[in-house]
Amino acid sequence: MAAPPLNRRCPTANLSRENVVIAAAIDVGTNSVLLTVGERLADGEVRILEERSEITRLGQGVDHARTLRAEAMERTATAVAGFASRARELGAVHLRVVGTSAARDARNATEFACLLRQRAGVELEILSGEEEARLSYQAVRADPSLGLPAGDLIVVDIGGGSVECIWGDEAGIRFHASIDCGAVRVTERFFASDPPTLAERDRAIHWIDAQLAALPAFPLGIPAAGIGGTFVNLASICLGLREFRAEQIHGAFLDRAEVDRQVALFASMPTRERQAIPGLEPKRADVILAGALLLQRLLQRLGNPAIQVSTRGVRYGVLFQMLG
């Protein structure tokens, strides 16, 4: 079953049942904060109760200064406090809060962790690139709703600060890489104009390709799945959705021609015009071109004609761990 729409609670949830374990995972990313609350029923089934998402741009300026800005920490702490409170209202007895690229890179991450402890009563767990990659892979591999074939699988997570690429099968992970070239990082490093000039885009592409050179030559024909806000928004735009529809986005495919079309579309207009594109979160309009460029170059590097989209990310890997 696809994940329920963001910011909505599953209407079938019943918190009074016996032998039900409820847990919550909060993913504090470079660009957004995401909450997933789930329950493990007596028969072992995991059911999602609620999901929420808010763009807070914690990683604003981190690529340059290696420091989290006070206003970004405040925005993010407010979102985390609200999500933690909601998780407790739903009966979550286990709650994990994980930080990714921005928290890894920042010299003052300890200050941010203290702020979360004071404001939300939670402990921040900063994931290594290896841990993030493993949880991303688990989130996809353990999801039967995608209908993935048995055998090899490549999972790609395009975040705000980094890109995770993992190759594995049912037995485990064969290769993983966490590469510091996420959508926010690329935007801040290369796109001074709005829209970016051709020269700025060319420099960004050259740099992205150099970072992706760390990936091996994967065998052709391996199915690939993508997680993260870039994938969700590109799929939503492709489908022409006026509002978020997880049941339509989850499992959809993006092929090279569609990604190329969207790269050209975003490059042709400034941020304020992109904000009106159906399917695009307005707060993501300034970084969506970089995210689409990253996917375009990844598909070329992987040799895949298309990639399947999952609305589930690192937080699902965390949740599956807590709920067994």
C-alpha positions as CSV (number, residue, x, y, z in Angstrom):
1,M,0.0,0.0,0.0
2,A,1.3,3.4,-0.9
3,A,2.1,5.9,1.9
4,P,-0.8,8.1,2.9
5,P,-0.8,11.7,1.8
6,L,1.5,14.0,3.7
7,N,0.0,15.8,6.7
8,R,-2.9,13.4,6.9
9,R,-3.6,10.6,9.3
10,C,-4.6,7.1,8.1
11,P,-8.4,6.9,9.0
12,T,-8.1,3.2,9.9
13,A,-5.7,3.8,12.7
14,N,-7.0,2.5,16.1
15,L,-4.7,3.3,19.0
16,S,-6.6,1.4,21.6
17,R,-5.7,-2.1,20.3
18,E,-3.6,-4.4,22.5
19,N,-0.2,-5.7,21.4
20,V,0.3,-2.7,19.1
21,V,3.7,-1.0,19.0
22,I,3.8,2.6,17.7
23,A,7.0,4.3,16.7
24,A,7.9,7.5,14.9
25,A,10.9,8.6,12.8
26,I,11.9,12.2,12.0
27,D,14.3,12.8,9.2
28,V,16.1,16.2,9.5
29,G,17.4,16.8,6.1
30,T,19.3,19.6,4.4
31,N,16.2,20.9,2.7
32,S,13.2,19.5,4.6
33,V,12.0,17.7,7.8
34,L,9.9,14.6,7.5
35,L,7.8,12.7,10.0
36,T,6.5,9.1,9.6
37,V,4.5,7.5,12.4
38,G,3.8,3.7,12.1
39,E,2.5,0.9,14.1
40,R,3.4,-2.8,14.3
41,L,0.3,-5.0,14.7
42,A,0.2,-8.2,16.6
43,D,0.6,-10.2,13.4
44,G,3.8,-8.2,12.5
45,E,2.2,-6.0,9.9
46,V,3.5,-2.4,9.8
47,R,0.9,0.2,9.1
48,I,1.6,3.9,8.5
49,L,-0.5,6.2,10.7
50,E,0.6,9.6,9.6
51,E,3.2,11.5,7.5
52,R,4.2,15.2,7.6
53,S,6.7,17.2,5.7
54,E,8.0,20.8,6.0
55,I,10.7,22.6,4.1
56,T,13.0,24.4,6.5
57,R,16.3,24.6,4.6
58,L,18.5,23.7,7.6
59,G,21.5,23.5,5.2
60,Q,21.2,27.1,4.0
61,G,24.8,28.3,3.5
62,V,26.4,25.2,5.0
63,D,28.3,24.3,1.8
64,H,30.2,27.6,2.0
65,A,30.4,28.3,5.7
66,R,30.2,24.8,7.2
67,T,28.0,26.3,9.9
68,L,24.3,26.1,10.5
69,R,22.7,29.5,10.5
70,A,20.7,30.5,13.6
71,E,17.5,31.3,11.7
72,A,17.8,27.9,9.9
73,M,18.2,26.1,13.2
74,E,15.2,27.9,14.7
75,R,13.0,27.1,11.7
76,T,14.0,23.4,11.8
77,A,13.7,23.1,15.6
78,T,10.2,24.5,15.4
79,A,9.2,21.9,12.8
80,V,10.8,19.1,14.8
81,A,9.1,20.1,18.0
82,G,5.7,20.1,16.3
83,F,6.3,16.7,14.7
84,A,7.6,15.2,17.9
85,S,4.5,16.5,19.8
86,R,2.2,15.0,17.1
87,A,4.0,11.7,17.3
88,R,3.5,11.5,21.0
89,E,-0.2,12.4,20.6
90,L,-0.5,9.4,18.3
91,G,0.9,7.2,21.0
92,A,4.5,6.7,19.7
93,V,6.6,5.0,22.4
94,H,9.7,5.0,20.3
95,L,10.9,8.1,18.6
96,R,14.2,8.6,16.6
97,V,15.4,11.9,15.1
98,V,18.1,11.5,12.5
99,G,20.2,14.2,10.8
100,T,21.9,13.8,7.4
101,S,24.2,15.9,5.2
102,A,23.8,19.4,6.7
103,A,24.2,18.1,10.2
104,R,27.2,16.0,9.2
105,D,29.0,19.0,7.6
106,A,28.3,21.7,10.1
107,R,30.8,22.6,12.8
108,N,28.1,23.7,15.1
109,A,25.9,20.6,14.9
110,T,26.2,20.1,18.7
111,E,24.6,23.5,19.2
112,F,21.7,22.4,16.9
113,A,21.4,19.1,18.9
114,C,21.2,21.1,22.1
115,L,18.4,23.3,20.6
116,L,16.4,20.2,19.6
117,R,16.8,18.7,23.1
118,Q,15.5,22.0,24.7
119,R,12.7,22.7,22.2
120,A,11.5,19.2,21.4
121,G,12.8,16.9,24.0
122,V,14.6,14.7,21.5
123,E,18.1,13.5,20.8
124,L,19.6,14.1,17.4
125,E,21.3,11.1,15.8
126,I,23.6,12.3,13.0
127,L,23.9,9.5,10.4
128,S,27.1,8.8,8.6
129,G,27.0,8.6,4.8
130,E,27.2,4.9,5.1
131,E,24.3,4.7,7.6
132,E,22.2,7.0,5.4
133,A,22.8,4.8,2.4
134,R,22.0,1.6,4.2
135,L,18.7,3.1,5.6
136,S,17.8,4.4,2.1
137,Y,18.3,1.0,0.6
138,Q,16.3,-0.7,3.3
139,A,13.4,1.7,2.9
140,V,13.0,0.6,-0.8
141,R,14.0,-3.1,-0.6
142,A,11.6,-3.7,2.3
143,D,8.7,-2.1,0.4
144,P,6.5,-4.7,-1.4
145,S,4.2,-2.0,-2.8
146,L,6.8,-1.1,-5.5
147,G,6.6,-4.6,-7.1
148,L,10.3,-4.7,-7.5
149,P,11.7,-7.9,-9.1
150,A,14.0,-10.1,-7.1
151,G,17.7,-9.7,-7.6
152,D,19.9,-6.7,-8.1
153,L,18.6,-3.2,-7.3
154,I,20.1,0.3,-7.4
155,V,18.6,2.9,-5.0
156,V,19.3,6.6,-5.5
157,D,18.5,9.2,-2.8
158,I,18.9,12.8,-4.1
159,G,18.9,15.1,-1.0
160,G,19.7,18.7,-0.4
161,G,23.3,18.2,0.6
162,S,24.2,14.8,-0.7
163,V,23.4,12.0,-3.1
164,E,23.3,8.4,-2.0
165,C,23.7,5.6,-4.5
166,I,23.4,2.0,-3.3
167,W,23.6,-1.3,-5.3
168,G,22.5,-4.5,-3.6
169,D,20.2,-7.5,-3.6
170,E,18.1,-9.4,-1.1
171,A,21.2,-10.6,0.7
172,G,22.5,-7.1,1.3
173,I,24.5,-4.1,-0.1
174,R,27.3,-4.7,-2.6
175,F,28.3,-1.1,-3.1
176,H,27.3,2.3,-1.6
177,A,28.5,5.9,-2.0
178,S,27.4,9.1,-0.3
179,I,28.4,12.0,-2.6
180,D,28.3,15.6,-1.5
181,C,26.4,17.0,-4.5
182,G,22.8,17.5,-3.4
183,A,20.3,19.9,-4.9
184,V,20.8,22.7,-2.4
185,R,24.6,22.4,-2.5
186,V,24.6,22.6,-6.4
187,T,22.3,25.6,-6.4
188,E,24.3,27.6,-3.8
189,R,27.6,26.7,-5.4
190,F,26.8,27.4,-9.1
191,F,23.5,29.3,-9.7
192,A,24.1,32.9,-9.0
193,S,21.6,34.1,-11.7
194,D,17.9,33.4,-11.8
195,P,17.4,31.6,-14.0
196,P,20.9,30.3,-14.2
197,T,22.9,31.2,-17.3
198,L,24.0,28.6,-19.7
199,A,27.6,29.0,-18.5
200,E,26.5,28.4,-14.9
201,R,24.6,25.3,-15.9
202,D,27.6,24.0,-17.9
203,R,29.9,24.5,-14.9
204,A,27.4,22.7,-12.6
205,I,27.1,19.8,-15.0
206,H,30.9,19.5,-15.3
207,W,31.2,19.4,-11.5
208,I,28.3,16.9,-11.0
209,D,29.8,14.6,-13.6
210,A,33.2,14.8,-11.8
211,Q,31.5,13.9,-8.5
212,L,29.6,11.0,-10.0
213,A,32.8,9.6,-11.4
214,A,33.2,7.9,-8.0
215,L,30.5,5.5,-9.0
216,P,31.5,2.2,-10.6
217,A,30.3,1.0,-14.0
218,F,27.2,-0.8,-12.9
219,P,26.0,-3.8,-15.0
220,L,23.3,-2.6,-17.5
221,G,19.7,-3.6,-16.9
222,I,19.6,-3.3,-13.1
223,P,16.3,-1.8,-11.9
224,A,16.6,1.5,-10.2
225,A,14.4,3.3,-7.7
226,G,14.7,6.9,-6.4
227,I,13.7,8.5,-3.1
228,G,13.7,12.1,-1.9
229,G,11.9,15.3,-2.7
230,T,13.4,15.8,-6.1
231,F,11.9,12.5,-7.3
232,V,8.5,13.1,-5.7
233,N,8.3,16.6,-7.3
234,L,9.4,15.5,-10.7
235,A,6.9,12.7,-10.7
236,S,4.1,15.0,-9.5
237,I,4.9,17.5,-12.3
238,C,5.0,14.7,-14.9
239,L,1.5,13.6,-13.7
240,G,0.3,17.2,-13.7
241,L,-1.0,16.9,-10.1
242,R,-2.5,20.0,-8.5
243,E,-2.0,18.5,-5.1
244,F,0.1,15.8,-3.5
245,R,-1.2,12.3,-4.4
246,A,1.1,9.7,-2.9
247,E,-1.0,6.8,-4.3
248,Q,-0.2,8.1,-7.9
249,I,3.4,9.2,-7.3
250,H,4.5,6.1,-5.4
251,G,5.7,3.6,-8.0
252,A,5.6,6.0,-11.0
253,F,8.4,6.0,-13.5
254,L,10.5,8.9,-14.8
255,D,12.3,8.3,-18.1
256,R,15.1,10.2,-19.6
257,A,12.9,12.1,-22.1
258,E,10.7,13.4,-19.3
259,V,13.7,14.4,-17.1
260,D,15.2,16.2,-20.1
261,R,11.9,18.0,-20.7
262,Q,11.7,19.2,-17.1
263,V,15.4,20.3,-17.0
264,A,14.7,22.5,-20.0
265,L,11.4,23.8,-18.5
266,F,13.1,24.8,-15.2
267,A,16.1,26.4,-17.0
268,S,13.7,28.6,-19.1
269,M,12.1,30.5,-16.2
270,P,13.0,32.2,-12.9
271,T,12.1,30.8,-9.5
272,R,8.9,32.9,-9.2
273,E,7.5,31.4,-12.4
274,R,8.5,27.9,-11.5
275,Q,6.4,28.2,-8.3
276,A,3.3,28.1,-10.4
277,I,4.2,24.8,-12.1
278,P,1.5,22.2,-11.2
279,G,3.0,19.5,-9.0
280,L,5.9,21.5,-7.7
281,E,6.2,22.5,-4.1
282,P,6.7,26.3,-4.3
283,K,9.4,26.3,-1.6
284,R,11.4,23.8,-3.7
285,A,11.3,26.0,-6.9
286,D,14.8,27.5,-6.4
287,V,16.5,24.1,-6.1
288,I,14.5,21.9,-8.5
289,L,16.6,22.6,-11.5
290,A,19.7,21.4,-9.7
291,G,17.8,18.3,-8.5
292,A,16.6,17.5,-12.1
293,L,20.2,18.0,-13.4
294,L,21.5,15.6,-10.8
295,L,18.9,13.0,-11.9
296,Q,19.7,13.6,-15.6
297,R,23.4,13.0,-15.1
298,L,22.8,10.0,-12.8
299,L,20.6,8.3,-15.4
300,Q,23.3,8.8,-18.0
301,R,26.0,7.5,-15.6
302,L,23.9,4.4,-14.6
303,G,22.8,3.7,-18.2
304,N,19.2,3.4,-17.1
305,P,16.4,4.5,-19.5
306,A,14.1,5.2,-16.5
307,I,13.9,5.1,-12.7
308,Q,11.0,4.2,-10.4
309,V,9.9,6.7,-7.8
310,S,9.2,6.0,-4.1
311,T,7.6,8.4,-1.7
312,R,9.4,6.6,1.1
313,G,12.9,7.5,2.3
314,V,15.4,7.3,5.1
315,R,12.7,7.7,7.7
316,Y,11.1,4.4,6.6
317,G,14.4,2.6,7.0
318,V,14.6,4.0,10.5
319,L,10.9,3.1,11.2
320,F,11.4,-0.5,10.0
321,Q,14.4,-0.8,12.3
322,M,12.4,0.3,15.3
323,L,9.4,-1.9,14.5
324,G,11.4,-4.9,13.5
